[in-house]
Amino acid sequence: MAEKQICKNFFERWTDRSIDGIVTIICWVWFIFGFLLFFSWLYLAAALFSKDPEIRFQQLNSQFYRIFFKIVKLTCPSHTIHIEEKVSPIQSAVIVCNHLSYLDPLLLIALFPKQKTIVKSRFFSMPVFGKIIAKSGYLPDKGNGRFTKMMIEQMEAMGSYLQAGGNLFVFPEGTRSRDGRFGTLNKGALKIARICKAPIYVLQLHNTNKLFPPGKFFFKTRVQNTIRMELIDCIQPDYINNQPTVTELEQRVRQAYSLRQL
């Protein structure tokens, strides 16, 4: 009996890993062949003929990742995704969110047709992908060297971009959380909100790390899981009569997360 149970457990683990591997390959293949077959010519047309290529690139990014998450839903039926109704209509705002998985920025790009974010500077040097994120108006995380001009141009245009309905979303921790808790907060996004006099929306993500854990290559497809995104605070300071400090804005953000962790 013990040997049968061991064999059964081994077979179940082997089956789970095989399915995880197959689904992961299907999902990530979209990034190559989906881009080459369906989106490469759309990006090229946007670069050559669009009146506002930056916005058009952002819209294409959003469409591309919406399809990716449809593939995820089809191939990972044990995982469901629930986005709170108040999240999708957000616009003209700086959005801060906790960070659990590499899937997090993809989900936010899929949600908002007009979006900018902060990307690690090394990605701007990648073939094709580097051109896309630069054309999309995404910001490098470092403003020195060859990124100085790019950062200055993006910051100068950020106020009008936000006023026109665009969103800047950031993960102020700068990296994925291993325990789900909110860690060290980078104040850069709060400084941008203060300079541009923009509202700050605080989002909380749950369980993306259960589908795609940090440090793993394969999706965990067989886990029963609900990925949730919710709005936990909307900070709309009186920038005219009572200019808040960056520290005060940081305290509001931390308070929002600490109340949800109680």
C-alpha positions in Angstrom: 0.0 0.0 0.0 2.8 2.4 0.9 4.5 1.7 -2.5 1.2 2.3 -4.3 0.8 5.6 -2.5 4.3 6.7 -3.3 3.7 5.8 -7.0 0.4 7.7 -7.0 2.0 10.8 -5.4 4.9 10.7 -7.9 2.5 10.4 -10.9 0.4 13.3 -9.6 3.4 15.5 -9.2 4.7 14.5 -12.6 1.3 15.2 -14.1 1.1 18.6 -12.4 4.6 19.6 -13.5 3.9 18.5 -17.1 0.7 20.5 -17.3 2.5 23.5 -15.7 5.2 23.2 -18.3 2.9 22.9 -21.3 0.7 25.8 -20.2 3.7 28.0 -19.4 5.1 27.4 -22.9 1.7 28.1 -24.5 1.4 31.4 -22.6 4.9 32.6 -23.3 4.9 31.5 -26.9 2.3 34.3 -27.4 5.0 36.8 -26.6 7.0 35.7 -29.6 4.5 34.5 -32.3 1.6 36.7 -31.2 3.9 39.7 -31.6 5.4 38.6 -34.9 2.1 37.4 -36.5 -0.4 39.9 -35.2 1.2 43.0 -33.6 4.6 43.7 -35.2 3.0 45.4 -38.2 0.6 47.3 -36.0 3.5 48.8 -34.0 5.3 49.6 -37.3 2.2 51.4 -38.7 1.9 53.3 -35.4 5.5 54.4 -35.5 5.3 55.5 -39.2 1.8 56.9 -39.5 0.2 57.6 -36.2 -0.4 61.3 -35.2 0.4 60.3 -31.6 2.6 57.2 -31.7 3.2 57.2 -27.9 -0.5 56.8 -27.1 -1.0 54.3 -29.9 1.9 52.2 -28.6 0.3 52.2 -25.2 -3.0 51.1 -26.6 -1.3 48.3 -28.5 0.5 47.2 -25.4 -2.8 47.1 -23.5 -4.4 45.0 -26.3 -1.5 42.6 -26.5 -1.6 41.8 -22.8 -5.4 41.6 -22.6 -5.1 38.7 -25.1 -2.3 37.2 -23.0 -4.6 37.1 -20.0 -7.4 35.6 -22.0 -5.0 32.8 -22.9 -4.1 32.5 -19.2 -7.8 32.2 -18.3 -8.4 29.5 -20.9 -5.3 27.4 -20.0 -5.4 27.9 -16.2 -9.1 27.5 -15.3 -8.4 26.9 -11.6 -7.2 30.5 -11.4 -9.8 33.3 -11.6 -9.1 37.0 -12.0 -11.3 39.5 -10.2 -10.8 43.3 -10.7 -12.8 45.6 -8.5 -15.2 47.7 -10.6 -13.8 50.9 -9.3 -10.3 50.2 -10.7 -10.8 50.2 -14.5 -12.3 53.7 -14.7 -9.3 55.3 -13.1 -7.6 58.0 -15.2 -5.5 61.1 -14.9 -3.8 59.6 -11.8 -0.6 58.3 -10.3 -1.3 54.7 -9.3 0.7 52.8 -6.7 0.4 49.1 -6.2 2.1 46.3 -4.3 4.3 43.9 -6.3 4.1 40.1 -6.0 4.9 38.7 -9.4 6.2 39.5 -12.9 2.6 39.3 -14.0 1.7 42.5 -12.1 2.8 45.1 -14.6 1.3 43.1 -17.5 -2.0 43.1 -15.7 -2.0 46.8 -15.1 -1.0 47.5 -18.7 -3.9 45.3 -19.8 -6.3 47.3 -17.6 -5.4 50.8 -18.7 -5.3 51.7 -22.5 -3.3 54.9 -21.7 -0.5 54.0 -19.3 3.0 54.7 -18.4 5.3 53.1 -15.9 8.9 53.0 -14.7 11.0 50.2 -16.2 14.5 49.0 -15.3 16.9 50.9 -17.5 18.6 47.7 -18.8 15.4 46.7 -20.6 15.8 49.8 -22.9 18.8 48.2 -24.4 17.0 45.0 -25.5 16.3 44.5 -29.2 12.7 45.3 -30.2 11.3 45.3 -26.7 13.6 48.3 -25.8 12.3 50.3 -28.8 8.7 49.5 -27.8 9.0 50.7 -24.2 10.8 53.8 -25.3 8.2 54.6 -28.0 5.5 54.0 -25.3 6.9 56.8 -23.2 7.8 54.5 -20.3 10.4 56.0 -17.9 13.8 54.5 -17.0 14.4 53.9 -13.4 17.7 55.8 -13.6 18.0 59.2 -15.1 21.8 59.3 -15.6 24.0 58.8 -18.6 22.1 58.3 -21.9 18.8 58.2 -20.0 19.1 61.8 -18.8 17.4 63.4 -21.9 14.7 60.7 -22.0 13.9 61.3 -18.3 13.8 65.1 -18.7 11.5 64.9 -21.7 9.1 62.5 -20.0 8.9 64.5 -16.8 8.3 67.7 -18.7 5.4 66.1 -20.6 4.0 64.2 -17.6 1.6 66.9 -16.4 -0.2 67.3 -19.7 -0.2 63.5 -20.2 -2.0 63.0 -16.8 -4.4 65.8 -17.5 -5.4 64.2 -20.8 -6.5 61.0 -19.1 -3.3 59.0 -18.9 -2.1 57.0 -15.9 1.3 56.5 -14.4 1.4 53.3 -12.4 4.4 52.3 -10.3 5.4 49.6 -7.8 7.0 51.8 -5.2 8.8 48.9 -3.6 10.8 48.5 -6.8 10.9 44.7 -6.6 8.6 41.8 -5.9 7.6 41.1 -2.3 8.4 37.5 -1.2 6.0 37.6 1.8 3.2 39.7 0.4 3.9 42.6 2.7 4.5 46.2 1.6 8.2 46.9 1.9 10.5 49.9 1.4 8.8 52.7 -0.5 10.5 54.7 -3.2 9.1 58.2 -3.1 9.7 59.0 -6.8 6.1 58.4 -7.8 4.8 60.6 -5.0 7.1 63.4 -6.0 5.7 63.1 -9.6 2.1 63.3 -8.2 3.0 66.3 -6.1 4.6 68.1 -9.0 1.8 67.3 -11.4 -0.9 67.9 -8.8 -2.4 64.5 -9.6 -4.5 62.2 -7.4 -2.9 59.1 -6.0 -4.8 55.8 -6.3 -3.6 53.0 -4.0 -4.2 49.5 -5.4 -3.7 46.1 -3.7 -3.0 42.9 -5.6 -3.5 39.5 -4.2 -2.3 36.1 -5.3 -0.6 36.7 -8.6 2.4 35.0 -7.0 0.4 31.8 -6.6 0.1 31.6 -10.4 3.6 32.7 -11.2 5.8 32.6 -8.0 9.0 34.6 -7.7 12.0 32.6 -8.6 10.1 30.0 -10.6 9.9 29.5 -14.4 6.6 27.6 -14.7 3.1 28.7 -13.9 1.4 26.9 -11.0 -1.6 26.0 -13.1 -3.3 23.4 -10.8 -3.7 25.6 -7.7 -7.2 26.8 -6.9 -6.7 30.5 -6.7 -8.4 33.9 -7.1 -6.2 36.8 -8.3 -7.8 40.0 -6.9 -7.1 43.7 -7.5 -8.8 46.3 -5.4 -8.8 50.0 -4.8 -7.9 50.6 -1.1 -7.5 54.4 -1.1 -7.9 57.4 -3.2 -5.7 60.3 -2.1 -6.8 63.6 -3.5 -4.8 66.3 -1.7 -5.6 70.0 -1.8 -2.5 70.9 -3.7 -3.6 74.6 -4.0 -4.4 75.6 -0.4 -2.6 72.9 1.6 0.4 71.6 -0.4 1.3 68.2 1.2 4.8 67.1 1.6 6.1 63.9 0.0 6.5 62.5 3.5 2.8 63.2 4.2 1.8 61.5 1.0 4.0 58.5 1.9 2.3 58.2 5.3 -1.1 58.1 3.6 0.0 55.3 1.3 1.5 53.3 4.1 -1.6 53.8 6.2 -3.8 52.4 3.5 -1.7 49.2 3.3 -1.3 48.8 7.0 -5.0 49.0 7.6 -5.6 46.2 5.0 -2.9 44.0 6.6 -4.5 44.1 10.1 
